[in-house]
Protein backbone atom coordinates (compact mmCIF):
# COMPACT_ATOMS: atom_id res chain seq x y z
CA UNK A 1 0.00 0.00 0.00
CA UNK A 2 2.84 2.33 0.88
CA UNK A 3 4.46 1.72 -2.48
CA UNK A 4 1.14 2.54 -4.16
CA UNK A 5 0.90 5.88 -2.33
CA UNK A 6 4.44 6.73 -3.31
CA UNK A 7 3.70 5.79 -6.93
CA UNK A 8 0.56 7.94 -6.96
CA UNK A 9 2.42 10.88 -5.40
CA UNK A 10 5.22 10.40 -7.92
CA UNK A 11 2.76 10.33 -10.80
CA UNK A 12 1.18 13.50 -9.42
CA UNK A 13 4.53 15.25 -9.36
CA UNK A 14 5.22 14.20 -12.96
CA UNK A 15 1.73 15.30 -14.05
CA UNK A 16 2.12 18.64 -12.32
CA UNK A 17 5.47 19.11 -14.00
CA UNK A 18 3.99 18.30 -17.39
CA UNK A 19 1.07 20.65 -16.81
CA UNK A 20 3.46 23.36 -15.69
CA UNK A 21 5.56 22.88 -18.82
CA UNK A 22 2.46 23.03 -21.02
CA UNK A 23 1.36 26.22 -19.30
CA UNK A 24 4.78 27.76 -19.79
CA UNK A 25 4.79 26.81 -23.49
CA UNK A 26 1.31 28.27 -23.93
CA UNK A 27 2.37 31.48 -22.21
CA UNK A 28 5.40 31.74 -24.48
CA UNK A 29 3.41 31.24 -27.71
CA UNK A 30 3.66 34.27 -30.01
CA UNK A 31 0.55 36.38 -30.66
CA UNK A 32 -1.63 35.49 -33.64
CA UNK A 33 -1.87 38.34 -36.18
CA UNK A 34 -4.20 36.35 -38.46
CA UNK A 35 -7.05 38.50 -39.76
CA UNK A 36 -7.91 41.54 -41.85
CA UNK A 37 -6.47 44.90 -40.84
CA UNK A 38 -7.13 48.44 -42.07
CA UNK A 39 -5.14 51.64 -41.57
CA UNK A 40 -5.67 53.14 -38.13
CA UNK A 41 -5.89 56.87 -37.47
CA UNK A 42 -2.49 58.59 -37.60
CA UNK A 43 -0.63 58.83 -34.33
CA UNK A 44 2.24 61.07 -33.17
CA UNK A 45 5.10 60.50 -35.59
CA UNK A 46 2.69 59.69 -38.41
CA UNK A 47 1.60 56.47 -40.01
CA UNK A 48 3.78 56.80 -43.05
CA UNK A 49 5.77 60.02 -42.77
CA UNK A 50 9.48 59.62 -41.96
CA UNK A 51 10.36 60.53 -38.42
CA UNK A 52 12.36 63.76 -38.49
CA UNK A 53 10.81 65.25 -41.63
CA UNK A 54 12.09 65.00 -45.21
CA UNK A 55 13.88 61.94 -46.52
CA UNK A 56 17.69 62.18 -46.04
CA UNK A 57 18.47 61.54 -49.71
CA UNK A 58 22.04 61.44 -51.01
CA UNK A 59 22.91 63.74 -53.96
CA UNK A 60 22.84 60.68 -56.23
CA UNK A 61 19.36 59.73 -55.06
CA UNK A 62 18.09 63.32 -55.30
CA UNK A 63 19.23 63.54 -58.93
CA UNK A 64 17.47 60.25 -59.73
CA UNK A 65 14.24 61.31 -58.01
CA UNK A 66 14.27 64.71 -59.72
CA UNK A 67 14.71 63.05 -63.12
CA UNK A 68 11.78 60.73 -62.42
CA UNK A 69 9.58 63.61 -61.27
CA UNK A 70 10.33 65.60 -64.43
CA UNK A 71 8.99 62.68 -66.47
CA UNK A 72 5.85 62.06 -64.44
CA UNK A 73 4.77 65.37 -62.86
CA UNK A 74 1.55 66.63 -64.41
CA UNK A 75 0.59 63.14 -65.61
CA UNK A 76 -1.28 60.24 -64.07
CA UNK A 77 1.62 57.90 -64.78
CA UNK A 78 2.63 55.78 -61.81
CA UNK A 79 3.37 52.11 -61.20
CA UNK A 80 -0.23 51.57 -60.10
CA UNK A 81 -1.58 53.21 -63.26
CA UNK A 82 0.10 50.41 -65.20
CA UNK A 83 -0.79 47.62 -62.79
CA UNK A 84 2.65 47.44 -61.19
CA UNK A 85 2.61 46.78 -57.44
CA UNK A 86 4.13 49.40 -55.17
CA UNK A 87 6.78 47.15 -53.64
CA UNK A 88 8.47 47.51 -50.26
CA UNK A 89 8.33 49.57 -48.19
CA UNK A 90 5.43 51.35 -49.91
CA UNK A 91 3.20 48.27 -50.01
CA UNK A 92 3.37 48.10 -46.23
CA UNK A 93 3.39 51.83 -45.43
CA UNK A 94 0.94 53.03 -48.04
CA UNK A 95 -1.99 51.32 -49.76
CA UNK A 96 -4.23 54.26 -48.80
CA UNK A 97 -7.39 52.98 -47.16
CA UNK A 98 -7.03 49.52 -48.68
CA UNK A 99 -6.86 46.76 -46.04
CA UNK A 100 -4.47 43.85 -45.75
CA UNK A 101 -4.94 40.25 -44.66
CA UNK A 102 -2.46 38.26 -42.57
CA UNK A 103 -2.42 34.46 -42.65
CA UNK A 104 -0.12 33.15 -39.93
CA UNK A 105 1.42 29.72 -39.67
CA UNK A 106 4.43 28.69 -37.54
CA UNK A 107 6.73 28.40 -40.56
CA UNK A 108 5.33 31.15 -42.81
CA UNK A 109 3.36 34.38 -42.56
CA UNK A 110 1.55 35.55 -45.69
CA UNK A 111 0.44 39.16 -46.09
CA UNK A 112 -2.00 40.05 -48.87
CA UNK A 113 -2.53 43.74 -49.59
CA UNK A 114 -5.86 44.47 -51.27
CA UNK A 115 -4.22 47.20 -53.38
CA UNK A 116 -2.81 45.54 -56.51
CA UNK A 117 -3.35 42.17 -54.77
CA UNK A 118 0.29 42.35 -53.68
CA UNK A 119 1.48 39.32 -51.73
CA UNK A 120 4.38 39.08 -49.31
CA UNK A 121 5.62 35.84 -47.81
CA UNK A 122 7.63 35.98 -44.61
CA UNK A 123 9.53 32.76 -44.00
CA UNK A 124 10.59 31.55 -40.57
CA UNK A 125 13.23 29.01 -39.56
CA UNK A 126 13.84 26.10 -41.91
CA UNK A 127 11.19 27.39 -44.33
CA UNK A 128 13.72 29.99 -45.54
CA UNK A 129 15.33 29.50 -48.93
CA UNK A 130 19.10 29.39 -49.25
CA UNK A 131 20.54 32.86 -49.97
CA UNK A 132 21.55 31.87 -53.50
CA UNK A 133 17.94 30.83 -54.26
CA UNK A 134 16.34 34.14 -53.25
CA UNK A 135 15.03 36.03 -56.27
CA UNK A 136 15.12 39.88 -56.20
CA UNK A 137 11.85 41.73 -56.69
CA UNK A 138 9.89 44.85 -55.77
CA UNK A 139 8.88 43.28 -52.44
CA UNK A 140 12.26 41.60 -51.95
CA UNK A 141 12.78 38.53 -49.80
CA UNK A 142 11.50 38.58 -46.21
CA UNK A 143 12.64 36.34 -43.35
CA UNK A 144 11.16 36.57 -39.88
CA UNK A 145 11.79 35.57 -36.29
CA UNK A 146 10.03 36.05 -32.98
CA UNK A 147 11.58 38.09 -30.18
CA UNK A 148 9.06 37.45 -27.42
CA UNK A 149 5.78 38.95 -28.63
CA UNK A 150 7.44 40.97 -31.40
CA UNK A 151 7.72 39.69 -34.97
CA UNK A 152 10.97 40.91 -36.51
CA UNK A 153 11.06 40.84 -40.33
CA UNK A 154 14.23 41.45 -42.34
CA UNK A 155 13.83 42.19 -46.06
CA UNK A 156 16.58 42.33 -48.69
CA UNK A 157 16.94 41.24 -52.32
CA UNK A 158 15.07 44.38 -53.35
CA UNK A 159 15.36 45.89 -56.82
CA UNK A 160 16.14 49.53 -57.55
CA UNK A 161 12.91 51.58 -57.17
CA UNK A 162 12.86 55.30 -57.77
CA UNK A 163 9.12 55.26 -58.50
CA UNK A 164 7.65 55.13 -54.98
CA UNK A 165 7.23 57.56 -52.09
CA UNK A 166 10.19 56.01 -50.26
CA UNK A 167 12.60 55.29 -53.14
CA UNK A 168 15.64 53.07 -52.69
CA UNK A 169 18.39 51.21 -54.51
CA UNK A 170 19.02 47.49 -54.74
CA UNK A 171 21.28 47.83 -51.68
CA UNK A 172 18.37 48.67 -49.36
CA UNK A 173 17.75 46.60 -46.23
CA UNK A 174 14.47 46.85 -44.31
CA UNK A 175 13.75 45.73 -40.74
CA UNK A 176 10.16 45.72 -39.47
CA UNK A 177 9.05 45.06 -35.91
CA UNK A 178 5.37 44.05 -35.59
CA UNK A 179 3.59 44.08 -32.23
CA UNK A 180 0.11 44.49 -30.79
CA UNK A 181 -0.42 48.02 -29.48
CA UNK A 182 -3.56 47.88 -27.33
CA UNK A 183 -7.07 48.57 -28.63
CA UNK A 184 -8.82 51.59 -30.11
CA UNK A 185 -11.99 53.29 -28.86
CA UNK A 186 -14.04 50.68 -30.74
CA UNK A 187 -12.34 47.81 -28.94
CA UNK A 188 -10.41 46.70 -32.04
CA UNK A 189 -6.89 45.35 -31.68
CA UNK A 190 -4.17 47.66 -32.98
CA UNK A 191 -1.19 46.26 -34.88
CA UNK A 192 1.92 48.43 -35.04
CA UNK A 193 4.91 48.12 -37.35
CA UNK A 194 8.11 50.07 -36.79
CA UNK A 195 10.25 50.10 -39.93
CA UNK A 196 13.89 51.01 -40.34
CA UNK A 197 15.38 51.11 -43.85
CA UNK A 198 19.09 51.55 -44.53
CA UNK A 199 20.49 52.21 -48.00
CA UNK A 200 23.98 53.77 -48.28
CA UNK A 201 23.43 54.58 -51.96
CA UNK A 202 20.18 56.50 -51.44
CA UNK A 203 20.21 57.74 -47.82
CA UNK A 204 22.64 59.51 -45.50
CA UNK A 205 20.82 58.09 -42.43
CA UNK A 206 18.35 55.30 -41.68
CA UNK A 207 14.73 56.01 -42.63
CA UNK A 208 12.43 55.24 -39.68
CA UNK A 209 8.67 55.07 -40.16
CA UNK A 210 5.69 53.75 -38.18
CA UNK A 211 2.41 52.26 -39.36
CA UNK A 212 -0.66 51.20 -37.37
CA UNK A 213 -3.63 49.08 -38.38
CA UNK A 214 -6.95 48.31 -36.69
CA UNK A 215 -8.39 44.79 -36.89
CA UNK A 216 -11.55 44.33 -38.97
CA UNK A 217 -13.70 41.64 -37.30
CA UNK A 218 -14.80 39.04 -39.87
CA UNK A 219 -13.21 41.24 -42.57
CA UNK A 220 -12.66 40.23 -46.19
CA UNK A 221 -10.55 41.59 -49.02
CA UNK A 222 -12.25 42.66 -52.24
CA UNK A 223 -10.95 41.82 -55.73
CA UNK A 224 -8.52 44.34 -57.22
CA UNK A 225 -8.69 43.68 -60.97
CA UNK A 226 -6.25 46.26 -62.27
CA UNK A 227 -5.29 44.36 -65.48
CA UNK A 228 -8.97 43.88 -66.42
CA UNK A 229 -9.70 47.58 -65.91
CA UNK A 230 -6.79 48.50 -68.17
CA UNK A 231 -8.05 46.07 -70.82
CA UNK A 232 -11.58 47.50 -70.73
CA UNK A 233 -10.20 51.05 -70.96
CA UNK A 234 -8.09 50.07 -73.94
CA UNK A 235 -11.08 48.50 -75.74
CA UNK A 236 -13.11 51.67 -75.13
CA UNK A 237 -10.23 53.77 -76.48
CA UNK A 238 -9.90 51.60 -79.61
CA UNK A 239 -13.66 51.69 -80.20
CA UNK A 240 -13.60 55.48 -80.09
CA UNK A 241 -10.62 55.64 -82.45
CA UNK A 242 -12.33 53.26 -84.91
CA UNK A 243 -15.73 54.91 -84.64
CA UNK A 244 -17.50 51.68 -83.69
CA UNK A 245 -19.66 50.73 -80.69
CA UNK A 246 -17.86 49.54 -77.59
CA UNK A 247 -18.66 45.81 -77.44
CA UNK A 248 -18.46 45.87 -73.62
CA UNK A 249 -20.65 48.97 -73.27
CA UNK A 250 -22.82 49.30 -76.41
Buried (B, 14 or more C-beta within 10 A) or exposed (E): EEEEEEEEEEEEEEEEEEEEEEEEEEEEEBBEBEBBBBBBEEEEBBBBBBBEEEBBBBEEBEEBBEEEEEEEEEEEEEBBEEBEBBBBBBBBBBBEEBBBBBEBEEEBBBBBBBBBBBEBBBBBEEBBEEEEEBEEEBBBBBBBEBEEEBBBBBBBBBBBBBBBEBBBBBEBBBBBBBBBBEEBEEEBBBBBBBBBBBBEBBBEEBBEBBBBBBBBEEEEBEEBEBEEEEEBEEBBEEBEEEEEEEEEEE
